Amino acid sequence: MEIRIRGLTRDYFSEGKRIRALDNVDLTIPANRIFTLLGPSGCGKTTLLRCIVGLETPDAGEIAIGDEIVWSTEKGIFVPPEKRGLGMVFQTYAIWPHMTVFENVAFPLKCRNMPMEEIRIRVARFLEFVQLDGFENRPATKLSGGQQQRVALARALVAEPKVILFDEPLSNLDAKLREETRKELRRFLAGLNITAVYVTHDRVEALALSDLIAIMRAGRIVEVGDPKQIYFRSGDRFVADFIGRANLIKGKVAALEGSHAVIETDVGAIVGLNPRGIEPGTEAMLCVRPEFIRTEATGVAGGRNLFRGKIETLLFIGEAYEGEIRIGDTLVTTTISPTVDVVEGGDIFLSFDTDHCFLLPA
């Protein structure tokens, strides 16, 4: 089920000041995809989600789910949350501790006065889907965090909603369990013919789960794209820096070479992809991620995208070193193989991958 949002605005007032949580948001969420709203805390992503559900009242705009308009200031339409055909998984899961697993999952169906035999069939089907069959009579308080998350998912799915929404559902799990549950959740959602809208501030979560990502900042949608497009070919400096560690180096485009460009920087001339077609003579920003910088302890400085620098800081993190390398006045962050013989204060050679450097508008 497609979701269409037009001109959505939401203001709050705090200590006499107006805070614009959503600023004239236009967004189309395609049907049957996993769509993530990603951004820093306070950017408006949860407010947008709550407006879609009907738990927040926008000040202006329109929301349509499928062919039905569920909110419109201009047309005076408000469809209450329980009539929108949505399922939701909250950050706290909202599992009732006094109920069994079966009772938690069956609750939405009992509210609809569905016959008990049909309730049993549906609950059994969705508990099997989330791999909790056999847990029907287990008290909710006896479940692990990951299992509670799956109960919340089954409860959201059991009423067969048109759309399911997630508000940072993994944030309460420890790192290891969050990684495992993320894989399970992606597998569950990929196996359903359903639209999923997912809110998170965790970039790894967004990249791993999503078919499409919308980056939000200060109440606005900055950029929308698939995970690889956002990570490798973003056209926005904020997005490129937020979605992953990035070295951003200022410069001016000196020449074009097909799909690449030569940009003159304080580091020297660097060749990188030019997906936005930035013209020679234009100031630009080069983005290169640490994983696409090759390092060697010895070499001959010179050649394209090959530079000599001095190691300012070096942190051992197990599978690699994290290093800050100074090249002239520019500090570059990179990862260094633990097999490379390096020390703080020593020299090192850096090679930037020309196909994984890309230019952004300044």
Order of alpha helices (4+ residues) and beta strands (2+ residues): beta-beta-beta-alpha-beta-beta-beta-beta-alpha-alpha-alpha-beta-alpha-beta-alpha-beta-beta-alpha-alpha-beta-beta-beta-beta-beta-beta-beta-beta-beta-beta
